[in-house]
Amino acid sequence: MLKVNPRDFGTDTDLIEAYKNILTPSLGHFLDGGMDPAIRALWKPVKLVGPALTVETTPNSAAALGKAVEIAEPGDVIVMSRGGENLHATTGDFAVMNFQEHGIAGMITDGLVTDQRAIEGLQFPVFSRGVSAIIAKRIGPDEGAVNVTVEVGGVKVNPGDLIVADEDGVIVTTFEDARAQLGACLELEEWEAYALGQLKTGRLLSEVMKERQTYKEG
């Protein structure tokens, strides 16, 4: 049976835009919630930030993915669980073009995708466990769910959670927690930019790092 729950979560455009300019590891200094490193960007460099539109599929049916696209709003990130299926690809270039028509920002799945070169050409952010030339077939009745809690890459993802991802990995958090850590992320990146600038002048890393605490306090 296929269950589609309404998309009833909000978003924060300003926060999303802020994190588009922050490296994912910067947030990873302050939060856990990182997906299995096996979930990797299909192409790079890439940046993906947005609210999670969760999709639960089964090894025999990926029908829920199509239903999710129907209710998606611009900026949503599809986060899809494949229920442990790691042989068949569910998403290729035509599916990605459909995502783009609906304004979907990107997709993350613990399963496989196909048409890697074409998807890179479309510049659509996709994170997956890998690629496959074997395409998923429809077997039996439609199953799965949309807008339910799913587990992808070892992390529980709730509808509306904030996804922050780039070629270094995927972090799942709440908008509230991301908002609370924004200042720390900005300060860290400011410090790192300063430190790199100092190193380029010929100073030693050990010398520059002694300034870390005073820089932070200042």
Helices and strands as residue ranges (DSSP letters): E 2-4, H 13-19, H 24-28, E 40-41, E 47-56, H 63-71, E 77-81, E 89-91, H 93-101, E 106-109, E 112-113, H 116-122, E 126-128, E 130-131, E 144-146, E 150-152, E 155-157, E 162-166, E 169-173, H 175-200, H 205-209, H 212-217
